[in-house]
Amino acid sequence: MQQQRLDDRDWSKLTLGERIRQIEVEGYVVLPDLLTAEQIAGLKVETARLETRAVDYSVHQQVRPAVQFVGGAITELIANPPTIAFLRELFGDEIVLMSYAYARSEPGHPGISLHADGQPYGSKIFGYEGSCPWLVRVLYYLDDLTPDVSPFRVVPHSHLSMHRDANPYKRYEAHPEEVMVPVKAGSAVLINHRVFHGNFPNTGSRARELLAIAYRPGWAGPVAEVALWDPADLERLPDAVRPLFVDRNTRHWDFGGGNKPANMAREALGMNPSRWERV
C-alpha cells in the first residue's frame, strides 16, 4: 500500500475546462466539498435506516439498490445543484437519471475488482443500463477515503483503449498502473462508466459509506429497453428532482440521416477542442 500510486492533488484548483478534460481523458474527476458536515450527518441518519444485503463475495460489502424513491435527503441529493451544474456543462441541458444505489464497505471488505460499468451489449449485473454510449456515475462519499478504508481505485485512460485487454466485460484483481484516490467526506468521484475502477480493501476499523448516482446525456440511450419509472413513485418526487426522471429509454438518433441534411449548424460549442481551456 505504501508504494501505491496516489492521486491526492488539490482538486479545488481545477478550472471547469480542466475538470471536463480530466473526466474525458483520464476517465475520472473529483468534485470536492459538495456536501456540508450537516448534510453528511443528515444523510447518515437516513442511510442507517436502509435495509441492506450483502454482495455475493463478502458479507462486509452491504448494498441497497434503487434508493431513488426513499425520500428525504437521499432523494434530494439527485438534484444537488453544483453537481447538476457540472453535468450540464459536460452533457448539455438534457440529463437523464439512470440508477441510484447505496453501498457500505465495512472492515474486512476485500475490495471491488477492477471493472467497467459500461457494457455495450448489456449484462446480468448492469442490465441494459450499461449499454448507454455515455454515462457518468457520481460517487458521493459520506466518510473520508483513507488508504486503509476502501479508497477509490482506477486505471486512468483505460476507457480509451481499443485493445482486447480493455474489453469492458473483463475484470482484474489489480493493475500495475492503477491509482488510489483518497478524498474527504462530502466529496464525489465522477467516473466515465467505461473506465476500469473499483476500490481497495477496508483494513481499517470503521465503515465507509457512499451513494452512487448514474446520469447520462439525453441522446445516449440504452440499446434495449429498461424498466420505466412507476408513475406513482414519480408523483412523490420533489419538484427539483422530477425533471431528471424522464423516460430512461430516451435517445436521439437518426438511422436514415443523409450526407447533407438541411440546416446544418456551423458551430458546436460542446465539442470545441478549446472546451478544456474554459475557466
C-alpha positions as CSV (number, residue, x, y, z in Angstrom):
1,M,0.0,0.0,0.0
2,Q,2.9,2.4,0.7
3,Q,4.1,2.1,-2.9
4,Q,0.6,2.6,-4.3
5,R,0.3,5.4,-6.8
6,L,-1.7,8.2,-5.3
7,D,-3.8,11.0,-6.9
8,D,-4.2,13.3,-3.9
9,R,-3.9,16.6,-5.7
10,D,-5.9,19.7,-4.6
11,W,-9.0,19.1,-6.8
12,S,-10.4,22.5,-5.8
13,K,-7.8,24.2,-8.0
14,L,-9.1,22.7,-11.3
15,T,-10.9,25.1,-13.7
16,L,-14.1,24.0,-15.4
17,G,-12.1,23.1,-18.5
18,E,-9.6,21.1,-16.6
19,R,-12.5,19.2,-14.9
20,I,-14.0,18.4,-18.2
21,R,-10.7,17.3,-19.6
22,Q,-9.9,15.2,-16.6
23,I,-13.1,13.1,-16.9
24,E,-13.0,12.9,-20.6
25,V,-9.3,11.9,-20.9
26,E,-8.4,10.4,-17.5
27,G,-11.8,8.8,-17.0
28,Y,-12.5,10.3,-13.6
29,V,-12.6,13.6,-11.7
30,V,-13.1,14.6,-8.1
31,L,-15.6,17.4,-7.2
32,P,-14.6,18.3,-3.6
33,D,-16.7,19.7,-0.8
34,L,-20.1,19.2,-2.4
35,L,-21.7,18.4,0.9
36,T,-21.5,20.2,4.2
37,A,-21.0,18.4,7.5
38,E,-24.7,19.0,8.3
39,Q,-25.7,17.4,5.0
40,I,-23.5,14.4,5.6
41,A,-24.9,13.9,9.1
42,G,-28.5,14.1,7.8
43,L,-27.7,11.6,5.0
44,K,-26.1,9.2,7.5
45,V,-29.3,9.3,9.7
46,E,-31.3,8.2,6.6
47,T,-28.8,5.6,5.4
48,A,-28.7,4.0,8.8
49,R,-32.4,3.1,8.3
50,L,-31.9,1.4,5.0
51,E,-32.3,-2.4,4.8
52,T,-29.2,-3.7,3.0
53,R,-28.0,-7.0,1.7
54,A,-24.5,-8.5,1.3
55,V,-23.0,-8.9,-2.1
56,D,-22.1,-12.4,-3.3
57,Y,-18.4,-12.1,-2.5
58,S,-18.4,-10.6,1.0
59,V,-20.8,-10.0,4.0
60,H,-18.7,-6.9,4.6
61,Q,-20.0,-5.2,1.5
62,Q,-23.5,-4.1,2.1
63,V,-25.7,-2.6,-0.6
64,R,-29.2,-1.3,-1.2
65,P,-30.0,-0.8,-4.9
66,A,-32.8,1.6,-6.1
67,V,-32.8,4.2,-3.3
68,Q,-34.1,7.0,-5.6
69,F,-37.6,6.9,-4.1
70,V,-36.8,6.5,-0.4
71,G,-37.4,10.2,0.1
72,G,-35.7,12.8,2.3
73,A,-32.2,14.0,1.8
74,I,-31.3,10.8,-0.1
75,T,-33.7,11.6,-2.9
76,E,-33.0,15.3,-2.8
77,L,-29.3,14.6,-3.4
78,I,-30.2,13.6,-7.0
79,A,-30.6,17.3,-7.9
80,N,-27.6,18.6,-5.9
81,P,-27.0,22.0,-7.6
82,P,-23.2,22.0,-8.0
83,T,-23.2,18.5,-9.4
84,I,-26.0,19.1,-11.8
85,A,-24.4,22.4,-12.9
86,F,-21.2,20.5,-13.9
87,L,-23.1,17.7,-15.6
88,R,-24.9,20.3,-17.7
89,E,-21.5,21.7,-18.9
90,L,-20.4,18.1,-19.6
91,F,-23.6,16.8,-21.3
92,G,-25.7,19.7,-22.3
93,D,-29.1,20.6,-20.9
94,E,-30.7,17.2,-21.1
95,I,-29.7,15.0,-18.2
96,V,-31.3,11.6,-17.6
97,L,-31.1,9.8,-14.3
98,M,-30.5,6.0,-14.8
99,S,-29.9,4.5,-11.4
100,Y,-29.1,5.2,-7.7
101,A,-27.7,2.9,-5.1
102,Y,-26.2,2.9,-1.6
103,A,-23.1,0.9,-0.5
104,R,-21.2,0.4,2.7
105,S,-17.8,-1.1,2.8
106,E,-17.2,-2.5,6.3
107,P,-13.9,-3.6,8.0
108,G,-12.9,-6.9,6.3
109,H,-14.3,-5.8,2.9
110,P,-11.9,-7.4,0.4
111,G,-12.2,-4.6,-2.2
112,I,-14.0,-4.4,-5.5
113,S,-12.3,-5.9,-8.6
114,L,-11.2,-3.5,-11.3
115,H,-14.1,-3.4,-13.8
116,A,-16.1,-1.2,-16.2
117,D,-19.8,-0.4,-15.6
118,G,-20.3,0.4,-19.3
119,Q,-21.0,-2.8,-21.2
120,P,-22.3,-2.2,-24.8
121,Y,-24.4,-5.3,-25.1
122,G,-25.8,-5.3,-21.6
123,S,-25.1,-7.8,-18.8
124,K,-26.6,-9.7,-15.9
125,I,-25.0,-7.3,-13.4
126,F,-25.8,-3.9,-15.1
127,G,-28.7,-4.9,-17.3
128,Y,-29.1,-2.7,-20.4
129,E,-28.4,0.4,-18.4
130,G,-24.7,-0.3,-19.0
131,S,-25.2,-0.3,-22.8
132,C,-25.6,3.5,-22.9
133,P,-22.9,5.0,-25.1
134,W,-22.0,7.6,-22.4
135,L,-22.8,7.6,-18.7
136,V,-21.3,9.2,-15.6
137,R,-21.6,7.7,-12.2
138,V,-21.3,10.2,-9.3
139,L,-19.9,8.6,-6.1
140,Y,-20.8,10.7,-3.1
141,Y,-18.6,9.7,-0.1
142,L,-20.1,10.1,3.3
143,D,-16.8,9.2,5.0
144,D,-13.1,10.0,4.4
145,L,-11.4,7.8,1.9
146,T,-8.0,6.9,3.5
147,P,-5.6,4.3,2.3
148,D,-6.9,1.7,4.8
149,V,-10.6,2.3,4.4
150,S,-11.6,1.3,0.9
151,P,-10.3,4.2,-1.2
152,F,-11.3,4.5,-4.8
153,R,-9.0,2.8,-7.4
154,V,-8.9,3.5,-11.1
155,V,-6.8,2.8,-14.2
156,P,-6.6,6.2,-15.9
157,H,-7.3,6.3,-19.7
158,S,-8.4,2.7,-19.7
159,H,-11.8,3.7,-21.2
160,L,-9.9,5.0,-24.3
161,S,-8.1,1.7,-25.1
162,M,-9.3,-0.4,-28.2
163,H,-7.1,-3.3,-27.1
164,R,-8.7,-6.6,-26.1
165,D,-7.3,-6.1,-22.6
166,A,-9.8,-3.3,-22.3
167,N,-12.8,-5.4,-23.2
168,P,-15.4,-3.9,-20.7
169,Y,-16.6,-7.4,-19.8
170,K,-13.2,-8.3,-18.2
171,R,-12.4,-7.9,-14.6
172,Y,-8.9,-7.6,-12.9
173,E,-7.6,-8.3,-9.5
174,A,-5.1,-5.5,-9.8
175,H,-3.2,-3.4,-12.3
176,P,0.4,-2.1,-12.0
177,E,-0.7,1.4,-13.2
178,E,-3.8,1.7,-11.1
179,V,-4.2,4.8,-9.0
180,M,-5.5,5.3,-5.4
181,V,-7.7,8.3,-5.0
182,P,-8.2,9.4,-1.3
183,V,-10.9,12.1,-0.8
184,K,-12.6,13.8,2.1
185,A,-16.2,13.1,3.2
186,G,-18.6,15.2,1.3
187,S,-16.7,15.0,-2.0
188,A,-17.6,13.0,-5.0
189,V,-15.7,11.0,-7.6
190,L,-17.3,11.1,-11.0
191,I,-16.3,8.4,-13.4
192,N,-16.8,7.6,-17.1
193,H,-18.6,4.3,-16.9
194,R,-16.2,2.7,-19.3
195,V,-13.1,3.4,-17.2
196,F,-11.8,0.4,-15.2
197,H,-12.2,1.2,-11.5
198,G,-13.1,-0.4,-8.1
199,N,-12.0,0.1,-4.5
200,F,-9.3,-1.2,-2.2
201,P,-9.9,-3.4,0.8
202,N,-11.1,-2.0,4.1
203,T,-8.4,-2.9,6.5
204,G,-9.3,-0.1,8.9
205,S,-11.6,0.0,11.9
206,R,-14.6,1.9,10.5
207,A,-17.0,1.6,7.7
208,R,-17.1,3.7,4.5
209,E,-20.5,4.7,3.0
210,L,-21.3,6.0,-0.4
211,L,-24.3,7.0,-2.5
212,A,-23.8,6.3,-6.3
213,I,-26.0,8.1,-8.8
214,A,-25.8,7.4,-12.5
215,Y,-26.6,10.1,-15.1
216,R,-26.3,10.3,-18.9
217,P,-26.8,12.8,-21.7
218,G,-30.3,12.7,-23.1
219,W,-29.2,11.5,-26.6
220,A,-27.3,8.5,-25.3
221,G,-29.9,5.9,-24.5
222,P,-29.6,2.1,-24.0
223,V,-29.6,-0.3,-26.9
224,A,-32.6,-2.2,-25.4
225,E,-35.5,-1.1,-23.2
226,V,-35.1,-0.7,-19.5
227,A,-37.9,-0.5,-17.0
228,L,-39.9,2.7,-16.8
229,W,-40.4,4.6,-13.6
230,D,-43.6,3.9,-11.8
231,P,-45.9,6.9,-12.2
232,A,-47.0,6.6,-8.5
233,D,-43.3,7.0,-7.4
234,L,-42.8,10.0,-9.7
235,E,-45.8,11.7,-8.1
236,R,-43.9,11.8,-4.8
237,L,-40.7,13.4,-6.0
238,P,-39.7,16.9,-5.0
239,D,-40.0,19.5,-7.8
240,A,-36.3,20.0,-8.1
241,V,-35.7,16.3,-8.7
242,R,-38.6,15.4,-11.0
243,P,-37.1,16.8,-14.3
244,L,-34.2,14.3,-14.1
245,F,-36.7,11.4,-14.1
246,V,-37.6,11.4,-17.8
247,D,-38.0,8.1,-19.6
248,R,-34.8,6.2,-19.2
249,N,-35.2,4.8,-22.8
250,T,-35.0,8.3,-24.2
251,R,-32.4,8.6,-27.0
252,H,-31.9,10.8,-30.1
253,W,-30.7,9.2,-33.2
254,D,-31.3,9.2,-37.0
255,F,-30.7,5.9,-38.7
256,G,-31.7,7.3,-42.0
257,G,-29.8,10.5,-41.9
258,G,-28.4,11.8,-45.1
259,N,-25.0,13.2,-46.1
260,K,-26.2,16.7,-46.5
261,P,-29.3,17.3,-44.2
262,A,-30.9,20.7,-44.4
263,N,-30.0,23.5,-42.0
264,M,-26.7,22.0,-40.7
265,A,-25.2,24.0,-37.8
266,R,-21.8,25.8,-38.3
267,E,-20.8,25.6,-34.6
268,A,-21.0,23.1,-31.7
269,L,-19.6,24.6,-28.5
270,G,-19.9,21.4,-26.6
271,M,-17.2,19.6,-28.7
272,N,-14.9,22.6,-29.2
273,P,-11.3,21.5,-28.7
274,S,-11.0,24.6,-26.7
275,R,-13.5,23.4,-24.1
276,W,-10.6,22.3,-22.0
277,E,-9.5,25.9,-21.7
278,R,-12.7,27.1,-20.0
279,V,-12.5,28.7,-16.6
